[in-house]
Amino acid sequence: MTDQAANQIRALYAPDAYFVGEHDGAAERELLPTWIARLQNQSGVAAAYLARVRHSGSNEARMALCIRVTDGKAANLAVGRCAAVFVSRFGPDRPLEILILTATQELALRTVCPPFFVAEGAAPAARPASVTWFELQMAPNDLRLAVLPGQPILFGSSDTAGGPAATWLLRVKDNPNAAKAFAIGLADVIKTHPVHASEPNEPDKCFEPDALKTPSLHFRLAWADGRRWATFYRRESIPAPFLELVEACRRLGLKEIASLASRALTPEDALREVKSPQEGRGTG
């Protein structure tokens, strides 16, 4: 490759990457058979994906070749060969981002984009474990969604389609059909907004009493395999993907919980009816 071409090809670890979905451009798709051949003939890459990726601070989703590396030195050769094919097809001025995936990122990416290459004898990352704890709050009292083990589903919103702020509890045993519809919707929200693939921000402040008094975002997850993840952002610095997650949760709660013929509660009444278990807190 020329020096100019090399400057347009960059391989990086990107903890702020947000995976939008699969990149399915016709011209790029023609590259895949050649890329697969290059990857098959050189070890070091276990799996490869052609995805649309957005980074923190940007609203633009760009194409990226995302790879899971097993041998860094060998992978450099494989990626170099793929980059050379890309330059020969598109010329030296077309940039190519090559994203080196962490294990957590690959789990998130696989929910929205299948691999186009898997090395012989290597399986893609295992399917992610189910989420057992989902808790999100726009503090102090803008939005609250809590799905905790053994507890009623709690949804509170200051935006209730023109009505006053209110909080609702959805009890699974009392309304199993509504709870099932909500669970399906929440799984889709998590799949289409995999923000947990990003690096946690100030996780120690997540749901801390003093931090909850300030305008801020608090979000934590726990999985059936024991993993935990938490993040905190002050209101003025919340990344766009997280704001999109917040609005998706608000829409889901209004549709599947607030629309039910049930009694709206004050936040204080709702919290008195919900226990405060300690599991699921912290990061992992």
N, C-alpha and C positions, 0 to 999 in steps of 0.2 A: 504494500500500500504506500501511497505517497504520504509525505508529512501532512499535507492538507487533509487527506482522507483520514489519517490517524487522529487528527485533532477533532474530527467529527464523530468518531467512535469512542464512546466512553463506557467503561465497566465500573460499577459502583455498588456499594451497599447503601441502601436508602431506607432508614428506619421510618421515614415519614411517608412512604409510598402508600397510596390508596388505590386498590385494584377495582377498576370500573367494569371490566369484562374482557371478553376475547376480542382481539383485533382480527377482522375478517376482510381486509382489503384484497381485491382481486389480484393486484400486481404483487403484493407481498405474499399472498397464498401460493403463487407460482414458485416462490423461493423455497418453500418447505421441503419438497423432495430432495433438493440439493443440500439444504441444511441437514436434513436427516442423514443423508449419505456421509456428510462430513463428521457428524457426531458419532455415527456408527463406527467410523474408521479411526476414531481417536477416543481413548478412555478419558475419564475425569468428570464427565457430565452425566448425572443420573436421570435427569428429566429436564425438558425445555418447554416453554410456553411462549406464545405470541399474544401479548395482552395489551390492553389500554390502561395506562397508569397515570395517576394524577399525584402531584406532590403538594405538600403543605404550602399554602400561600399562593397557589395557582388554581384557576378554574379550568385550565386546559388539560384534557386527557391526551397523552401521547403514546405512540406505539413503543413497546419495549420488548426486547428478547429477554425473558426471565429464565434463569437456569438454577438448578440445584447442583452444587459442586460436591464431588467426592474426593477429588485430587486436584489441588489448586494448580500445580505445574502443568499437568496434562490438560486441565480445562483451559488454561491460557492458550495452548496450541489449538484446541478445538474451536474456541471462541474466535481466535484470530482467523481461522479458515472461514468461519461463518461470516465474519466482518468483511473479508476479502470478496466473498461471493456477493454480499450486499452492495459493496462499492462498485463491482463490475456491472451490477444490474442497474443501480440508480445513480452512479457517478459519485465523485468525491465531495459534493456539496450537500448531499442528503445525510442528515445526522441519524445515528442509530444509538439508542440507549440500551445497554446490556445490564440488567439488574441481577445481582447475585442474591439469591433468596436465603433468608433464614428459615428455620423449620416452621416457626409460627407464621411467617409470611406465606410459605407454600400452602399451609393448611387453609389460610384465608383465600389465597388465589384460586385454589381448586374448587371453591364454592361457586366461582363465577367464570372459570376458564379451564377447559381441559388441556392436558399436555399434548403437544404434537409429536413429542419424542420421549420415549422411556427406554433407557438402556436395557439390553438383554440381561435378565437375571436381577434387575432392580425394579422394585415396585414403587409407584408414586407414594407420597406420604399417606399414612393411614387416614381414613376418614376421621374428621374431627369428632371428638366426644360431644355428647349433647350438653347444652347449657342448662345448668341447674339453678343458677342464681343470676338474675338480671335486675339491676337497680340503677335508675337514672333520675337525676334531679337538676332542674334549672333553678338554682337558689336565688333569693330566698323562697319565693312561693309561686314561681311561674309555671313549672311543670314537675310532676312527680309520677314515676311509673316504677313499681316494685313488684317483682315476681319472685317470691322467696319460698323455699321448701316448707310445705305444711301450712302456708299462710294464704289468706284471701289475696287475690290480685288487687293491688291498690293503684288507682289512677286519679290524679288530680291535675286540673288545668285552670289557668287564669283566662284562657281563651276557649269559651264554650259556645261558639257560633252566636254571639250576641247576648248570651246569658251571663249571669254572675259567675265568678270563680267557684268551683265546687270540687268535691272529692267523692269518688265512688269506690265500693268494694265489690268485687266479683268473686263469689264463693263457688268453687268448683262443684261441690256436692249439691248445691242448690240450683245451679244452672249449668249442667255439664255440656250442653250443646254450645252455649255462648263461650264457655271456657275453651272448648275445642277450637272454635272459630278464631278466638283470640290467639291461641297457641300457634295455629297455622300462620296467622298474620305476623306474629312476633318472629317466628322462624324465618319468614321471608324478609322481614326488616333486617335481621342479623345477617342474612345471606347477601342482601343487596347493599348493605352499609357495613362492610367488614373493617370498621375503624380500629378494632382490636389488633389488627396486624401492624399498627403503628407503635412507636415507642411510647410507653406511658409518660405522662407529664406530671411532675410533682405528685406521685401517687399517695404519698404520706398525708396529703391534705384532703384526700377524697373522703367526704362525709365526716370530716372533723367538725365539731360543734362551732368553733370560731369561724372556720371557712364557710360554713353554711349560712352565716349571717351576711356574707358579702355576695354581690352579684357574680355568680360563678356556675360552672358546669361540673357535676360530679357523676361519674359513671364507673360501675364495676360489674364484672362478670366472674362466674365460677363454672367449671365444667365437671362432668361426672368423673373424669380421670384425675381430679384433684388440682388441676391448673387454676390459677386465679390471675386476674388482671384488673387494674384500676387506674383511672386517670382523673386529673383535675385541671381545669382551665379557668382563669379569670374571664369575666364576660367579654371584655374588650379584645381578648386574644384567642377566642375559640376558633379553630380551623374550620373552613367551609364544610368538609365532610362530616364533622361532628354536628354542625348546625343542621345539616340535611337529615342526620339521624334523629335529632331532637324533633324536627317537624314530622318525620315519618312516624315516630312514636306518638306524637300528639294526634295525628290523623287516625292512627290505629285505635287509640283509646277512645276518641270521640265516636268512631264508627262502631266498635265492638263492645264498649262498656257504657259510655255516657248515653248512648241511644237506647239502652234497655230501660224498661219501665221499672226503675228502682229508685230508692230514696237517695238524694244527694246529701252528703255529709259535709260538715266543716272539716278542715284538715285535722283539727284537734280530736274531733269525735272519731275519725277514721283511725288515727294513730293509737287511740285508746283501745280499739278493737283488734289491733294488729300487734303481735308480740315483736320483740326486737332481738332475734337470735343473732349471735355473733359470727356464725359461719359465713364464709364467702368474703370476708373483709381482707384487704391487703392485696398483694400482687404475687405473681408467680410466673 
